[in-house]
C-alpha cells in the first residue's frame, strides 16, 4: 500500500460527501446511495448479526433506515473526519475514517447517535469510485 496524490485524496473526500448527502434530508435517495456500492458489496456493522451482502440487500436496509428516520421526524447527518487513504497495487483504495452520526428532532436539540470507526475498500468503476466492502464499528462496542 502507498500514499495517494492530493487529487485522489480530494476525489475520495468528494465521493464521501456526495454519497452521504444521498441519504440525508428530505431529498434522501436510498436507491442512488445503494448504487455507490458494487453489486457484490459487503456492509459489516458492529451490532448486526450478519453482514449485508450484495447491493440489493444494502439497498433494502438503507431504504428501511431512511424511512424510519423520516417517520421519527429527525434530521440525520453524518460527519466524516480523520480520513486516511492508501492505494493498493490493483488501483483500488483502502480508507479509514471516523464518522459521527447525529440526529436532530425538528425544532429540538442535536444528539450524537454514534461515534464510528469505518474501513472501506473502494474500487474504480466507469470513472468513479464504488464501495466493495464497508466495515463500521461503534466506539465502545465489544462485539
KOLMARGU-977226 format. One record per residue: residue number from 1; x, y, z of N, C-alpha, C, O in turn. Coordinates in steps of 0.05 Angstrom, whole numbers, padded with zeros to 5 digits. Layout:
// KOLMARGU-977226
- k / n.x / n.y / n.z / ca.x / ca.y / ca.z / c.x / c.y / c.z / o.x / o.y / o.z
- NUM / X / Y / Z / X / Y / Z / X / Y / Z / X / Y / Z;
...
// end
This chain:
// KOLMARGU-977226
- k / n.x / n.y / n.z / ca.x / ca.y / ca.z / c.x / c.y / c.z / o.x / o.y / o.z
- 1 / 00017 / -00024 / 00000 / 00000 / 00000 / 00000 / 00018 / 00025 / 00000 / 00040 / 00025 / 00011;
- 2 / 00007 / 00046 / -00013 / 00023 / 00071 / -00014 / 00004 / 00095 / -00011 / -00020 / 00093 / -00015;
- 3 / 00017 / 00117 / -00005 / 00002 / 00142 / -00003 / -00010 / 00149 / -00030 / -00001 / 00140 / -00051;
- 4 / -00030 / 00166 / -00030 / -00043 / 00175 / -00054 / -00037 / 00204 / -00059 / -00028 / 00218 / -00041;
- 5 / -00041 / 00213 / -00083 / -00037 / 00241 / -00090 / -00058 / 00258 / -00077 / -00079 / 00249 / -00068;
- 6 / -00053 / 00284 / -00076 / -00072 / 00303 / -00065 / -00098 / 00302 / -00081 / -00120 / 00305 / -00070;
- 7 / -00096 / 00298 / -00107 / -00121 / 00297 / -00124 / -00138 / 00273 / -00117 / -00162 / 00275 / -00115;
- 8 / -00125 / 00250 / -00114 / -00141 / 00226 / -00107 / -00153 / 00229 / -00079 / -00176 / 00222 / -00075;
- 9 / -00138 / 00240 / -00060 / -00148 / 00245 / -00033 / -00173 / 00263 / -00034 / -00193 / 00257 / -00021;
- 10 / -00171 / 00284 / -00050 / -00194 / 00303 / -00053 / -00217 / 00289 / -00067 / -00240 / 00293 / -00059;
- 11 / -00212 / 00273 / -00087 / -00233 / 00258 / -00100 / -00248 / 00239 / -00081 / -00273 / 00237 / -00082;
- 12 / -00233 / 00226 / -00063 / -00246 / 00208 / -00044 / -00263 / 00225 / -00024 / -00285 / 00216 / -00017;
- 13 / -00253 / 00247 / -00015 / -00269 / 00264 / 00003 / -00295 / 00273 / -00011 / -00316 / 00272 / 00001;
- 14 / -00293 / 00280 / -00037 / -00317 / 00288 / -00052 / -00336 / 00265 / -00055 / -00360 / 00268 / -00053;
- 15 / -00325 / 00241 / -00060 / -00342 / 00217 / -00062 / -00358 / 00213 / -00037 / -00382 / 00209 / -00038;
- 16 / -00345 / 00215 / -00014 / -00359 / 00211 / 00012 / -00380 / 00233 / 00016 / -00402 / 00227 / 00025;
- 17 / -00373 / 00257 / 00011 / -00393 / 00279 / 00014 / -00417 / 00275 / -00003 / -00440 / 00278 / 00007;
- 18 / -00413 / 00267 / -00028 / -00436 / 00263 / -00045 / -00452 / 00238 / -00037 / -00476 / 00237 / -00038;
- 19 / -00437 / 00217 / -00029 / -00450 / 00192 / -00022 / -00469 / 00197 / 00002 / -00492 / 00189 / 00002;
- 20 / -00459 / 00209 / 00023 / -00475 / 00212 / 00047 / -00498 / 00232 / 00043 / -00519 / 00229 / 00056;
- 21 / -00494 / 00252 / 00026 / -00516 / 00270 / 00020 / -00539 / 00256 / 00007 / -00562 / 00266 / 00009;
- 22 / -00535 / 00233 / -00005 / -00556 / 00218 / -00017 / -00575 / 00205 / 00003 / -00598 / 00198 / -00005;
- 23 / -00567 / 00203 / 00028 / -00586 / 00191 / 00047 / -00593 / 00210 / 00070 / -00602 / 00201 / 00091;
- 24 / -00588 / 00235 / 00066 / -00594 / 00255 / 00087 / -00615 / 00275 / 00077 / -00615 / 00283 / 00053;
- 25 / -00632 / 00283 / 00095 / -00651 / 00305 / 00089 / -00676 / 00295 / 00075 / -00680 / 00272 / 00069;
- 26 / -00692 / 00315 / 00069 / -00718 / 00309 / 00056 / -00716 / 00298 / 00028 / -00734 / 00284 / 00019;
- 27 / -00693 / 00303 / 00015 / -00689 / 00293 / -00012 / -00673 / 00267 / -00013 / -00661 / 00260 / -00033;
- 28 / -00673 / 00252 / 00009 / -00657 / 00227 / 00011 / -00665 / 00209 / -00012 / -00688 / 00206 / -00019;
- 29 / -00644 / 00196 / -00024 / -00649 / 00178 / -00046 / -00633 / 00152 / -00040 / -00611 / 00148 / -00050;
- 30 / -00645 / 00134 / -00025 / -00631 / 00109 / -00018 / -00624 / 00092 / -00042 / -00604 / 00077 / -00041;
- 31 / -00639 / 00094 / -00063 / -00632 / 00078 / -00087 / -00606 / 00088 / -00100 / -00589 / 00072 / -00107;
- 32 / -00603 / 00115 / -00102 / -00579 / 00126 / -00113 / -00555 / 00120 / -00094 / -00533 / 00115 / -00103;
- 33 / -00560 / 00121 / -00068 / -00539 / 00114 / -00048 / -00529 / 00085 / -00053 / -00505 / 00080 / -00053;
- 34 / -00548 / 00067 / -00056 / -00541 / 00039 / -00060 / -00524 / 00035 / -00085 / -00507 / 00017 / -00086;
- 35 / -00528 / 00052 / -00105 / -00513 / 00049 / -00130 / -00483 / 00057 / -00126 / -00467 / 00052 / -00144;
- 36 / -00476 / 00069 / -00103 / -00448 / 00075 / -00098 / -00433 / 00051 / -00087 / -00409 / 00052 / -00081;
- 37 / -00447 / 00028 / -00085 / -00434 / 00002 / -00077 / -00433 / -00016 / -00101 / -00450 / -00015 / -00119;
- 38 / -00413 / -00034 / -00102 / -00412 / -00054 / -00123 / -00435 / -00074 / -00120 / -00447 / -00076 / -00098;
- 39 / -00441 / -00088 / -00141 / -00463 / -00108 / -00139 / -00458 / -00129 / -00118 / -00477 / -00139 / -00107;
- 40 / -00433 / -00136 / -00113 / -00426 / -00157 / -00094 / -00415 / -00145 / -00068 / -00402 / -00159 / -00053;
- 41 / -00422 / -00120 / -00062 / -00411 / -00107 / -00038 / -00419 / -00121 / -00013 / -00439 / -00135 / -00011;
- 42 / -00402 / -00116 / 00008 / -00408 / -00127 / 00035 / -00408 / -00103 / 00054 / -00389 / -00086 / 00053;
- 43 / -00428 / -00101 / 00071 / -00430 / -00080 / 00091 / -00432 / -00093 / 00118 / -00452 / -00106 / 00125;
- 44 / -00411 / -00090 / 00134 / -00410 / -00101 / 00161 / -00413 / -00078 / 00181 / -00399 / -00058 / 00180;
- 45 / -00432 / -00082 / 00199 / -00436 / -00062 / 00220 / -00437 / -00076 / 00247 / -00452 / -00095 / 00251;
- 46 / -00420 / -00067 / 00265 / -00420 / -00078 / 00292 / -00448 / -00077 / 00304 / -00462 / -00058 / 00301;
- 47 / -00455 / -00098 / 00317 / -00482 / -00100 / 00329 / -00502 / -00114 / 00311 / -00524 / -00122 / 00321;
- 48 / -00496 / -00117 / 00285 / -00514 / -00132 / 00268 / -00504 / -00161 / 00267 / -00480 / -00166 / 00265;
- 49 / -00523 / -00180 / 00268 / -00514 / -00208 / 00269 / -00499 / -00218 / 00245 / -00481 / -00234 / 00247;
- 50 / -00507 / -00208 / 00221 / -00494 / -00216 / 00196 / -00489 / -00192 / 00179 / -00504 / -00172 / 00180;
- 51 / -00468 / -00193 / 00163 / -00464 / -00170 / 00144 / -00485 / -00171 / 00122 / -00497 / -00191 / 00116;
- 52 / -00490 / -00148 / 00111 / -00507 / -00146 / 00087 / -00490 / -00152 / 00063 / -00468 / -00140 / 00060;
- 53 / -00498 / -00170 / 00047 / -00482 / -00179 / 00024 / -00498 / -00173 / -00002 / -00520 / -00183 / -00005;
- 54 / -00486 / -00158 / -00019 / -00498 / -00151 / -00045 / -00512 / -00124 / -00044 / -00523 / -00116 / -00023;
- 55 / -00511 / -00110 / -00066 / -00523 / -00084 / -00068 / -00553 / -00084 / -00061 / -00562 / -00065 / -00048;
- 56 / -00567 / -00104 / -00069 / -00596 / -00105 / -00064 / -00602 / -00107 / -00034 / -00621 / -00095 / -00025;
- 57 / -00587 / -00122 / -00020 / -00591 / -00124 / 00009 / -00584 / -00098 / 00023 / -00598 / -00089 / 00041;
- 58 / -00563 / -00085 / 00013 / -00555 / -00058 / 00024 / -00577 / -00038 / 00017 / -00585 / -00022 / 00034;
- 59 / -00588 / -00039 / -00007 / -00609 / -00021 / -00015 / -00634 / -00024 / 00003 / -00645 / -00004 / 00012;
- 60 / -00642 / -00049 / 00008 / -00666 / -00054 / 00025 / -00661 / -00043 / 00053 / -00679 / -00031 / 00065;
- 61 / -00638 / -00047 / 00064 / -00632 / -00038 / 00091 / -00632 / -00008 / 00093 / -00644 / 00004 / 00111;
- 62 / -00620 / 00006 / 00073 / -00619 / 00035 / 00075 / -00646 / 00047 / 00069 / -00653 / 00068 / 00081;
- 63 / -00662 / 00035 / 00052 / -00690 / 00045 / 00048 / -00705 / 00044 / 00075 / -00719 / 00063 / 00082;
- 64 / -00703 / 00022 / 00089 / -00716 / 00019 / 00115 / -00706 / 00040 / 00135 / -00722 / 00052 / 00149;
- 65 / -00680 / 00044 / 00135 / -00668 / 00063 / 00154 / -00677 / 00092 / 00148 / -00684 / 00107 / 00166;
- 66 / -00677 / 00099 / 00122 / -00685 / 00127 / 00115 / -00715 / 00131 / 00121 / -00722 / 00152 / 00130;
- 67 / -00731 / 00111 / 00116 / -00760 / 00113 / 00122 / -00764 / 00116 / 00152 / -00781 / 00132 / 00161;
- 68 / -00749 / 00101 / 00168 / -00752 / 00103 / 00197 / -00744 / 00131 / 00208 / -00757 / 00141 / 00226;
- 69 / -00723 / 00142 / 00196 / -00713 / 00168 / 00204 / -00734 / 00189 / 00197 / -00740 / 00207 / 00214;
- 70 / -00746 / 00187 / 00174 / -00767 / 00206 / 00165 / -00791 / 00204 / 00183 / -00803 / 00224 / 00191;
- 71 / -00799 / 00179 / 00189 / -00823 / 00175 / 00206 / -00819 / 00186 / 00234 / -00838 / 00194 / 00247;
- 72 / -00794 / 00185 / 00244 / -00788 / 00195 / 00270 / -00785 / 00226 / 00271 / -00782 / 00238 / 00292;
- 73 / -00787 / 00239 / 00247 / -00785 / 00268 / 00246 / -00757 / 00278 / 00253 / -00754 / 00300 / 00265;
- 74 / -00737 / 00264 / 00244 / -00709 / 00272 / 00250 / -00695 / 00282 / 00226 / -00700 / 00274 / 00203;
- 75 / -00677 / 00301 / 00230 / -00656 / 00308 / 00211 / -00632 / 00292 / 00219 / -00622 / 00296 / 00241;
- 76 / -00622 / 00275 / 00201 / -00600 / 00257 / 00207 / -00576 / 00265 / 00189 / -00580 / 00268 / 00165;
- 77 / -00553 / 00268 / 00201 / -00529 / 00276 / 00186 / -00505 / 00258 / 00194 / -00505 / 00246 / 00215;
- 78 / -00486 / 00257 / 00176 / -00461 / 00243 / 00181 / -00438 / 00263 / 00176 / -00439 / 00279 / 00158;
- 79 / -00418 / 00261 / 00193 / -00394 / 00277 / 00190 / -00371 / 00257 / 00190 / -00368 / 00241 / 00208;
- 80 / -00354 / 00259 / 00169 / -00331 / 00241 / 00167 / -00306 / 00258 / 00171 / -00304 / 00281 / 00162;
- 81 / -00287 / 00247 / 00186 / -00262 / 00261 / 00190 / -00239 / 00241 / 00195 / -00242 / 00217 / 00196;
- 82 / -00215 / 00253 / 00196 / -00190 / 00237 / 00201 / -00187 / 00216 / 00180 / -00179 / 00193 / 00185;
- 83 / -00193 / 00224 / 00155 / -00192 / 00205 / 00132 / -00164 / 00198 / 00125 / -00147 / 00216 / 00121;
- 84 / -00158 / 00172 / 00123 / -00133 / 00162 / 00114 / -00138 / 00145 / 00089 / -00155 / 00128 / 00089;
- 85 / -00124 / 00151 / 00067 / -00128 / 00137 / 00042 / -00101 / 00125 / 00033 / -00081 / 00139 / 00032;
- 86 / -00102 / 00099 / 00026 / -00078 / 00086 / 00015 / -00086 / 00071 / -00010 / -00108 / 00061 / -00013;
- 87 / -00067 / 00070 / -00028 / -00071 / 00057 / -00054 / -00061 / 00028 / -00053 / -00041 / 00022 / -00041;
- 88 / -00076 / 00010 / -00066 / -00069 / -00018 / -00070 / -00056 / -00020 / -00098 / -00061 / -00004 / -00115;
- 89 / -00039 / -00040 / -00102 / -00026 / -00044 / -00128 / -00046 / -00047 / -00151 / -00040 / -00040 / -00174;
- 90 / -00070 / -00057 / -00146 / -00090 / -00061 / -00167 / -00106 / -00036 / -00174 / -00124 / -00038 / -00190;
- 91 / -00100 / -00013 / -00161 / -00114 / 00011 / -00167 / -00137 / 00017 / -00148 / -00149 / 00039 / -00149;
- 92 / -00144 / -00002 / -00131 / -00164 / 00003 / -00111 / -00153 / 00019 / -00088 / -00129 / 00023 / -00086;
- 93 / -00170 / 00028 / -00070 / -00162 / 00044 / -00047 / -00173 / 00031 / -00022 / -00194 / 00019 / -00021;
- 94 / -00158 / 00035 / 00000 / -00166 / 00028 / 00027 / -00169 / 00054 / 00042 / -00151 / 00071 / 00042;
- 95 / -00191 / 00057 / 00056 / -00195 / 00082 / 00071 / -00202 / 00074 / 00100 / -00213 / 00053 / 00106;
- 96 / -00194 / 00092 / 00118 / -00200 / 00090 / 00146 / -00208 / 00118 / 00155 / -00195 / 00137 / 00149;
- 97 / -00231 / 00120 / 00169 / -00241 / 00146 / 00177 / -00259 / 00143 / 00201 / -00269 / 00121 / 00207;
- 98 / -00263 / 00165 / 00215 / -00282 / 00166 / 00237 / -00308 / 00179 / 00226 / -00307 / 00197 / 00209;
- 99 / -00330 / 00171 / 00237 / -00356 / 00183 / 00230 / -00372 / 00189 / 00255 / -00372 / 00173 / 00274;
- 100 / -00384 / 00212 / 00255 / -00404 / 00219 / 00275 / -00431 / 00218 / 00262 / -00435 / 00230 / 00240;
- 101 / -00450 / 00204 / 00274 / -00477 / 00204 / 00264 / -00493 / 00220 / 00284 / -00494 / 00215 / 00308;
- 102 / -00506 / 00241 / 00274 / -00521 / 00259 / 00291 / -00550 / 00262 / 00281 / -00556 / 00261 / 00258;
- 103 / -00568 / 00264 / 00301 / -00596 / 00267 / 00295 / -00608 / 00291 / 00310 / -00601 / 00295 / 00333;
- 104 / -00624 / 00306 / 00296 / -00637 / 00329 / 00308 / -00667 / 00327 / 00304 / -00676 / 00328 / 00281;
- 105 / -00682 / 00325 / 00325 / -00711 / 00326 / 00321 / -00718 / 00354 / 00311 / -00706 / 00374 / 00320;
- 106 / -00736 / 00356 / 00293 / -00743 / 00382 / 00281 / -00751 / 00401 / 00304 / -00770 / 00395 / 00319;
- 107 / -00736 / 00422 / 00307 / -00741 / 00442 / 00328 / -00728 / 00434 / 00354 / -00732 / 00448 / 00374;
- 108 / -00713 / 00412 / 00355 / -00702 / 00403 / 00380 / -00672 / 00404 / 00381 / -00659 / 00414 / 00362;
- 109 / -00659 / 00394 / 00402 / -00630 / 00395 / 00405 / -00616 / 00373 / 00389 / -00627 / 00351 / 00385;
- 110 / -00592 / 00378 / 00381 / -00575 / 00359 / 00368 / -00568 / 00336 / 00387 / -00563 / 00341 / 00410;
- 111 / -00568 / 00312 / 00376 / -00560 / 00289 / 00392 / -00540 / 00272 / 00376 / -00546 / 00265 / 00353;
- 112 / -00518 / 00265 / 00388 / -00499 / 00248 / 00375 / -00509 / 00219 / 00378 / -00513 / 00210 / 00401;
- 113 / -00514 / 00205 / 00356 / -00524 / 00178 / 00357 / -00503 / 00157 / 00357 / -00507 / 00135 / 00365;
- 114 / -00479 / 00165 / 00347 / -00457 / 00145 / 00346 / -00431 / 00158 / 00338 / -00430 / 00176 / 00322;
- 115 / -00410 / 00147 / 00349 / -00383 / 00153 / 00341 / -00372 / 00127 / 00330 / -00371 / 00107 / 00344;
- 116 / -00363 / 00127 / 00305 / -00357 / 00103 / 00290 / -00329 / 00103 / 00278 / -00319 / 00124 / 00270;
- 117 / -00317 / 00080 / 00277 / -00292 / 00075 / 00262 / -00300 / 00059 / 00237 / -00312 / 00038 / 00239;
- 118 / -00292 / 00070 / 00214 / -00300 / 00058 / 00189 / -00276 / 00051 / 00172 / -00255 / 00065 / 00172;
- 119 / -00278 / 00028 / 00158 / -00258 / 00019 / 00138 / -00272 / 00013 / 00113 / -00292 / -00003 / 00113;
- 120 / -00263 / 00024 / 00091 / -00275 / 00018 / 00064 / -00254 / 00007 / 00045 / -00230 / 00013 / 00048;
- 121 / -00263 / -00009 / 00026 / -00247 / -00017 / 00003 / -00262 / -00005 / -00021 / -00284 / -00013 / -00027;
- 122 / -00249 / 00015 / -00033 / -00261 / 00028 / -00057 / -00248 / 00018 / -00082 / -00224 / 00014 / -00083;
- 123 / -00265 / 00014 / -00102 / -00255 / 00005 / -00128 / -00264 / 00024 / -00150 / -00286 / 00035 / -00148;
- 124 / -00247 / 00028 / -00170 / -00256 / 00046 / -00192 / -00275 / 00032 / -00211 / -00270 / 00009 / -00219;
- 125 / -00296 / 00045 / -00219 / -00316 / 00035 / -00238 / -00326 / 00057 / -00255 / -00338 / 00076 / -00246;
- 126 / -00320 / 00056 / -00281 / -00330 / 00075 / -00300 / -00324 / 00104 / -00292 / -00342 / 00122 / -00293;
- 127 / -00300 / 00109 / -00284 / -00291 / 00136 / -00277 / -00300 / 00146 / -00250 / -00298 / 00170 / -00244;
- 128 / -00311 / 00129 / -00233 / -00320 / 00137 / -00206 / -00313 / 00115 / -00186 / -00305 / 00093 / -00194;
- 129 / -00315 / 00122 / -00161 / -00309 / 00102 / -00140 / -00335 / 00088 / -00132 / -00356 / 00100 / -00132;
- 130 / -00332 / 00063 / -00124 / -00353 / 00047 / -00112 / -00342 / 00033 / -00088 / -00319 / 00025 / -00087;
- 131 / -00359 / 00028 / -00068 / -00351 / 00014 / -00044 / -00355 / -00016 / -00049 / -00377 / -00025 / -00056;
- 132 / -00333 / -00031 / -00046 / -00335 / -00060 / -00048 / -00340 / -00072 / -00020 / -00354 / -00092 / -00018;
- 133 / -00328 / -00060 / 00000 / -00332 / -00070 / 00027 / -00331 / -00046 / 00046 / -00314 / -00029 / 00044;
- 134 / -00350 / -00046 / 00065 / -00350 / -00025 / 00086 / -00354 / -00040 / 00113 / -00371 / -00057 / 00116;
- 135 / -00336 / -00033 / 00131 / -00338 / -00043 / 00159 / -00340 / -00020 / 00177 / -00324 / -00001 / 00176;
- 136 / -00361 / -00021 / 00194 / -00367 / 00001 / 00212 / -00368 / -00010 / 00241 / -00383 / -00029 / 00246;
- 137 / -00353 / 00002 / 00259 / -00354 / -00007 / 00287 / -00359 / 00017 / 00305 / -00345 / 00037 / 00303;
- 138 / -00378 / 00014 / 00322 / -00384 / 00036 / 00341 / -00363 / 00037 / 00363 / -00355 / 00016 / 00374;
- 139 / -00355 / 00061 / 00371 / -00337 / 00063 / 00393 / -00350 / 00052 / 00418 / -00374 / 00056 / 00423;
- 140 / -00334 / 00038 / 00434 / -00344 / 00027 / 00459 / -00357 / 00000 / 00457 / -00363 / -00013 / 00477;
- 141 / -00362 / -00009 / 00432 / -00375 / -00036 / 00428 / -00354 / -00057 / 00430 / -00332 / -00054 / 00420;
- 142 / -00361 / -00079 / 00441 / -00344 / -00103 / 00442 / -00358 / -00127 / 00431 / -00367 / -00144 / 00446;
- 143 / -00362 / -00127 / 00405 / -00376 / -00150 / 00392 / -00358 / -00173 / 00388 / -00367 / -00194 / 00377;
// end
